[in-house]
Amino acid sequence: MVGLWSVIGLFAVVLAVLVLYTFKIMRKIGTPTQGDRIDPGKRPNAALVVIDVQEDFTRSTGANAFEPGYRDAAIAEINRSVAAARVADTHVAFVKHVFRDKLAILIMKLVAKGAGTPGREGLRIDPALETADAPIFEKSIGDTFSSAAFEAWLAANSVGRLTLVGLDSCHCVQLTAKGALARGYQVEIREPGTLTATPKKWGPLKQELSDAGAVFC
């Protein structure tokens, strides 16, 4: 009997550790990063940043799948934004999300058919987007500023103004916006070029971003 209770106790401890670790990982993924503030006077240029428009997310099926018309309209708007940026000689960057934490990978395999996990063809940018020779940066948490390569690219190109499109508005787009605002960037979110699986959450988040200085078009 003592042995049984020992096993139960050990199981309870392991379960508690897993729950705490899962909470820690999800908190990390869903928290905007902090960084040094830029000098806007030395960053006169603008960039269009296309976030996480990958086949695993745009072409998924099931409860969280985007309605095709909604998805296609957003992708068309992103392509228009990319084309306009290139005509205006504005920098363009694409971002893709790849889960790297082992527990996050396991969770995605259990609940989302492995979307966003390493080795999948669905990690590639949606083929309906015209990436041309634009750089593609990888991140493993919500905020694109978690990518040192992305920040270095912004600095190298003297970028101080960002226009964000992509998905999900309520997750990686708003987290990237918060990461940018915390560093002193001017941030615009082009709503017709964004997607979200949780539209009811967008209103309060939009107000929060607006209060922090983001603008919407």
C-alpha positions as semicolon CSV with decimal commas, in nm:
position;residue;x (nm);y (nm);z (nm)
1;M;0,000;0,000;0,000
2;V;0,287;0,236;0,083
3;G;0,434;0,160;-0,260
4;L;0,106;0,243;-0,429
5;W;0,082;0,578;-0,254
6;S;0,440;0,650;-0,350
7;V;0,358;0,586;-0,715
8;I;0,047;0,805;-0,691
9;G;0,249;1,079;-0,526
10;L;0,520;1,061;-0,791
11;F;0,258;1,073;-1,066
12;A;0,098;1,379;-0,904
13;V;0,435;1,556;-0,887
14;V;0,515;1,475;-1,250
15;L;0,172;1,593;-1,360
16;A;0,210;1,918;-1,165
17;V;0,551;1,979;-1,322
18;L;0,410;1,918;-1,671
19;V;0,121;2,156;-1,609
20;L;0,355;2,428;-1,482
21;Y;0,596;2,377;-1,773
22;T;0,309;2,391;-2,022
23;F;0,188;2,714;-1,864
24;K;0,542;2,857;-1,882
25;I;0,579;2,768;-2,251
26;M;0,238;2,904;-2,349
27;R;0,307;3,222;-2,155
28;K;0,639;3,265;-2,336
29;I;0,476;3,211;-2,676
30;G;0,200;3,460;-2,594
31;T;0,406;3,740;-2,437
32;P;0,553;4,031;-2,637
33;T;0,928;4,074;-2,609
34;Q;1,114;4,376;-2,476
35;G;1,418;4,542;-2,632
36;D;1,619;4,860;-2,673
37;R;1,429;5,161;-2,802
38;I;1,525;5,290;-3,143
39;D;1,601;5,649;-3,237
40;P;1,319;5,735;-3,483
41;G;1,530;6,017;-3,627
42;K;1,779;5,758;-3,752
43;R;1,509;5,523;-3,883
44;P;1,331;5,710;-4,166
45;N;1,231;5,406;-4,371
46;A;0,921;5,187;-4,369
47;A;0,865;4,814;-4,404
48;L;0,568;4,590;-4,474
49;V;0,580;4,276;-4,258
50;V;0,373;3,973;-4,358
51;I;0,326;3,747;-4,055
52;D;0,267;3,369;-4,054
53;V;0,070;3,337;-4,377
54;Q;0,170;2,972;-4,410
55;E;-0,015;2,680;-4,561
56;D;-0,041;2,502;-4,226
57;F;-0,255;2,789;-4,101
58;T;-0,424;2,929;-4,412
59;R;-0,524;2,592;-4,558
60;S;-0,606;2,405;-4,238
61;T;-0,935;2,224;-4,194
62;G;-1,150;2,166;-3,890
63;A;-1,296;2,386;-3,619
64;N;-1,039;2,664;-3,653
65;A;-1,022;2,672;-4,033
66;F;-1,067;3,008;-4,201
67;E;-1,370;3,049;-4,424
68;P;-1,228;3,036;-4,779
69;G;-1,376;3,367;-4,891
70;Y;-1,243;3,545;-4,581
71;R;-0,899;3,389;-4,629
72;D;-0,880;3,463;-5,001
73;A;-0,986;3,825;-4,953
74;A;-0,711;3,877;-4,692
75;I;-0,447;3,714;-4,913
76;A;-0,555;3,930;-5,206
77;E;-0,520;4,240;-4,989
78;I;-0,174;4,126;-4,874
79;N;-0,067;4,082;-5,237
80;R;-0,195;4,429;-5,318
81;S;-0,002;4,567;-5,020
82;V;0,315;4,387;-5,126
83;A;0,284;4,514;-5,484
84;A;0,223;4,870;-5,366
85;A;0,520;4,851;-5,127
86;R;0,749;4,740;-5,408
87;V;0,632;5,021;-5,634
88;A;0,701;5,268;-5,351
89;D;1,041;5,109;-5,286
90;T;0,927;5,011;-4,935
91;H;1,100;4,716;-4,773
92;V;0,902;4,391;-4,753
93;A;0,964;4,095;-4,522
94;F;0,782;3,768;-4,464
95;V;0,775;3,583;-4,134
96;K;0,699;3,219;-4,067
97;H;0,626;3,048;-3,738
98;V;0,791;2,717;-3,647
99;F;0,734;2,570;-3,303
100;R;1,068;2,461;-3,157
101;D;0,992;2,375;-2,796
102;K;0,938;2,000;-2,761
103;L;0,627;2,034;-2,549
104;A;0,477;2,292;-2,785
105;I;0,545;2,053;-3,074
106;L;0,373;1,771;-2,887
107;I;0,071;1,987;-2,808
108;M;0,038;2,097;-3,171
109;K;0,058;1,738;-3,287
110;L;-0,215;1,639;-3,043
111;V;-0,456;1,926;-3,102
112;A;-0,373;2,074;-3,443
113;K;-0,250;1,786;-3,658
114;G;0,107;1,909;-3,616
115;A;0,052;2,250;-3,775
116;G;0,359;2,468;-3,744
117;T;0,592;2,189;-3,634
118;P;0,934;2,119;-3,792
119;G;0,961;1,919;-4,113
120;R;0,615;1,989;-4,253
121;E;0,558;2,112;-4,607
122;G;0,286;2,335;-4,463
123;L;0,549;2,557;-4,304
124;R;0,608;2,726;-4,636
125;I;0,453;3,063;-4,717
126;D;0,111;3,026;-4,878
127;P;0,178;2,985;-5,252
128;A;-0,086;3,245;-5,333
129;L;0,149;3,510;-5,194
130;E;0,408;3,672;-5,417
131;T;0,724;3,659;-5,205
132;A;0,973;3,719;-5,490
133;D;1,315;3,781;-5,333
134;A;1,192;3,925;-5,003
135;P;1,362;3,790;-4,690
136;I;1,179;3,528;-4,484
137;F;1,243;3,525;-4,110
138;E;1,162;3,243;-3,871
139;K;1,027;3,275;-3,519
140;S;0,915;3,021;-3,259
141;I;0,703;3,246;-3,035
142;G;0,435;3,501;-3,116
143;D;0,633;3,824;-3,134
144;T;0,840;3,857;-3,453
145;F;1,091;4,065;-3,256
146;S;1,202;3,740;-3,093
147;S;1,402;3,692;-3,416
148;A;1,742;3,859;-3,385
149;A;1,782;3,834;-3,762
150;F;1,460;4,032;-3,812
151;E;1,574;4,310;-3,579
152;A;1,913;4,321;-3,750
153;W;1,741;4,354;-4,090
154;L;1,530;4,644;-3,965
155;A;1,840;4,817;-3,831
156;A;2,041;4,756;-4,149
157;N;1,764;4,914;-4,356
158;S;1,701;5,205;-4,115
159;V;1,338;5,100;-4,069
160;G;1,136;5,285;-3,806
161;R;0,783;5,244;-3,943
162;L;0,607;4,909;-3,976
163;T;0,289;4,804;-4,151
164;L;0,168;4,465;-4,032
165;V;-0,050;4,213;-4,214
166;G;-0,101;3,840;-4,172
167;L;-0,230;3,618;-3,897
168;D;-0,349;3,573;-3,638
169;S;-0,461;3,927;-3,551
170;C;-0,533;3,821;-3,194
171;H;-0,202;3,644;-3,150
172;C;0,116;3,695;-3,352
173;V;0,011;4,018;-3,524
174;Q;-0,084;4,197;-3,204
175;L;0,217;4,054;-3,018
176;T;0,451;4,180;-3,291
177;A;0,278;4,518;-3,278
178;K;0,333;4,536;-2,903
179;G;0,697;4,433;-2,942
180;A;0,743;4,708;-3,201
181;L;0,568;4,977;-2,997
182;A;0,777;4,891;-2,692
183;R;1,088;4,964;-2,901
184;G;0,963;5,296;-3,035
185;Y;0,852;5,192;-3,385
186;Q;0,554;5,351;-3,555
187;V;0,303;5,073;-3,615
188;E;0,018;5,046;-3,863
189;I;-0,203;4,738;-3,890
190;R;-0,377;4,693;-4,224
191;E;-0,691;4,515;-4,108
192;P;-0,821;4,393;-4,448
193;G;-0,491;4,204;-4,482
194;T;-0,525;4,020;-4,151
195;L;-0,703;3,706;-4,038
196;T;-0,817;3,580;-3,699
197;A;-0,984;3,262;-3,580
198;T;-1,122;3,448;-3,276
199;P;-1,288;3,768;-3,406
200;K;-1,470;3,835;-3,077
201;K;-1,134;3,892;-2,908
202;W;-1,015;4,143;-3,165
203;G;-1,220;4,443;-3,049
204;P;-1,061;4,475;-2,702
205;L;-0,714;4,399;-2,841
206;K;-0,756;4,662;-3,113
207;Q;-0,851;4,919;-2,851
208;E;-0,550;4,823;-2,641
209;L;-0,318;4,861;-2,939
210;S;-0,477;5,191;-3,037
211;D;-0,425;5,323;-2,685
212;A;-0,059;5,220;-2,712
213;G;-0,015;5,417;-3,034
214;A;-0,089;5,174;-3,319
215;V;-0,297;5,298;-3,610
216;F;-0,532;5,101;-3,832
217;C;-0,626;5,124;-4,197
